[in-house]
Amino acid sequence: MKQEFISNSPLETKNFAAGFAKNLKPGIILALYGDLGAGKTTFIQGLAAGLGYKGKVTSPTFIFIRPYEISKQKRKIKTLYHIDLYRVEKPSDLETIGAREFIFDTEAVAAIEWPEKIEKILPTKTIKINLESISETKRKITVSE
């Protein structure tokens, strides 16, 4: 299934992602594609809010992984892992940073920025989300399941 959405602002991107989060189940892996500044972290901020996380969500570029504990929701998702692979050079680096256990956590949702660096190890059921800049604030979001 493929879904497309045109977002006219960061707020619309967050709202779309929050709505998208409502249908997620534990063990889902989201691969977020897009250039620098395309809105991947903005999407994940909306995703976290949609899952019930109340705190601040920032990019984990220099630490690779930020876990966000999810509480009080019916779908049994315990954690949202925001994983940024921008600085990863090869899939084996995942072992070094310990990312594999987070990506494949069956009680969590893993949202991965720059997944093209590890595409070969992602399961076929990974949901692919492409964010494309149309203008300074407008984005085309394409979700492929």
C-alpha positions in Angstrom: 0.0 0.0 0.0 1.2 3.5 -0.9 0.0 6.7 0.7 1.0 10.3 -0.3 0.5 13.5 1.6 1.5 17.1 0.9 2.5 19.0 4.0 2.5 22.7 3.9 4.3 23.3 7.2 6.2 21.5 9.9 3.1 21.5 12.0 1.2 19.6 9.2 4.1 17.1 9.0 3.9 16.5 12.8 0.1 16.2 12.6 0.3 13.7 9.8 2.9 11.7 11.7 0.8 11.7 14.9 -2.1 10.3 13.0 0.1 7.7 11.3 1.4 6.6 14.7 -2.2 5.6 15.8 -2.0 2.5 13.6 1.5 1.3 14.6 2.1 -1.9 16.5 5.1 -3.1 18.5 8.0 -4.4 16.4 7.5 -2.1 13.5 10.5 -0.6 11.8 10.1 2.8 10.0 12.8 3.8 7.4 12.8 7.5 6.8 14.4 8.7 3.6 15.1 12.3 2.6 17.8 14.8 2.2 19.2 17.0 5.1 16.4 19.3 6.1 13.6 17.3 4.5 11.7 16.9 7.8 12.7 13.5 9.1 13.2 14.6 12.7 10.0 16.7 12.4 8.1 13.6 11.3 9.5 11.7 14.3 8.5 14.4 16.7 4.9 14.0 15.5 5.2 10.2 15.6 6.4 10.4 19.3 3.5 12.7 20.1 1.0 10.4 18.4 2.4 7.5 20.5 1.8 9.4 23.7 5.3 10.7 24.4 5.1 14.1 26.1 8.8 15.2 26.2 11.1 16.9 23.7 12.3 15.0 20.7 15.7 16.0 19.1 17.9 14.5 16.5 20.4 11.8 17.8 23.0 12.6 15.1 26.0 12.4 17.4 24.8 9.7 19.8 23.1 7.6 17.1 20.1 6.4 19.2 17.6 8.2 21.5 15.0 6.1 23.3 11.7 7.6 24.2 9.7 5.7 26.8 6.0 5.5 25.8 3.6 5.2 28.7 -0.2 4.6 29.0 -1.3 3.6 25.6 -3.2 0.5 24.5 -1.0 -0.9 21.8 1.8 -2.1 24.1 4.5 -0.1 22.4 7.0 0.5 25.3 9.7 2.5 23.5 10.2 4.6 20.4 13.8 4.4 19.2 14.9 7.3 17.1 18.0 6.1 15.3 20.1 8.4 13.1 22.6 6.6 10.9 24.0 9.7 9.1 27.5 9.0 10.6 27.4 5.2 10.1 29.8 4.1 7.4 28.9 0.4 7.0 26.3 -2.0 8.4 28.8 -3.6 10.7 29.0 -0.3 12.6 25.6 -1.2 14.0 27.2 -3.9 16.1 29.7 -1.4 17.4 27.1 1.1 18.6 24.7 -1.7 19.7 21.9 -0.6 17.4 20.8 -4.0 16.2 19.0 -4.8 19.5 17.1 -1.5 19.3 16.1 -1.9 15.7 14.7 -5.4 16.2 13.1 -4.8 19.6 9.6 -6.5 19.4 8.1 -4.2 22.1 9.2 -1.0 20.4 8.9 1.1 17.2 12.3 1.9 15.5 12.3 5.1 13.4 15.5 5.1 11.4 17.0 8.2 9.6 19.4 7.4 6.8 18.3 3.8 6.5 20.0 3.4 3.0 23.2 2.7 5.0 21.7 -0.6 6.3 19.0 -1.5 3.7 20.5 -5.0 3.2 19.6 -6.0 6.8 16.2 -4.4 7.1 13.3 -6.8 7.0 11.0 -6.7 4.0 8.1 -5.6 6.2 9.9 -2.3 7.0 7.6 0.7 6.3 9.4 3.2 4.1 8.7 6.9 4.5 10.1 9.3 2.0 10.2 13.0 2.7 10.8 15.3 -0.3 11.3 19.0 -0.1 9.0 20.9 -2.5 9.7 24.4 -1.1 11.0 25.9 2.1 8.0 24.7 4.1 6.2 22.3 1.8 7.0 18.5 1.8 5.7 15.5 -0.1 5.5 12.5 2.2 5.2 9.1 0.7 4.6 6.0 2.8 5.1 2.6 1.3 4.2 -0.5 3.2 
